[in-house]
Structure formats: C-alpha cells, structure tokens
Amino acid sequence: LADDGDALRLVVKLGIDLHFDHASSWISALDALGNEHDEQADMPSGRGEATRRAIVRAAAELGQNLPTPTLPEPSGA
C-alpha cells in the first residue's frame, strides 16, 4: 500500500488503533480482534512506509478471521 489516504481509510473503516512509540521507534497497529502488529519506524523507507505496513498487516489479520460465506446449494435442474 503506497497511498496514505488508502491507509487512513482502512484505519477508519476497520477500527484499527495506531500507537507510536517515539522513544523506541516502533509503530503498532491494534486490530479490532486485539492483535498487535508492530513495525520498526526507522526503516530505510521511512516512518510513513512502516505505518502503512502495520496498517495493512492489521487489515489482513482481520480479513483472515472473517467467516467464510456459504453459498446456497444449486437447485437440481
């Protein structure tokens, strides 16, 4: 995910909490299931990239825990 706006929309829509620990240079994204996704903020690509990465990891975890939809059985024809 390269767009900050897309990342922010994921945060809002999925209810992800972001935490920045400036002392240790870590960014944490806490998803709605209580899972924490940490990224080192001083990575070479920058703090923005680390933040987007943590957001995407949290969103992916939520997506993996969604129930699988069941499709109706086809009617015999």
Disulfide bonds with the S-S distance in Angstrom:
none
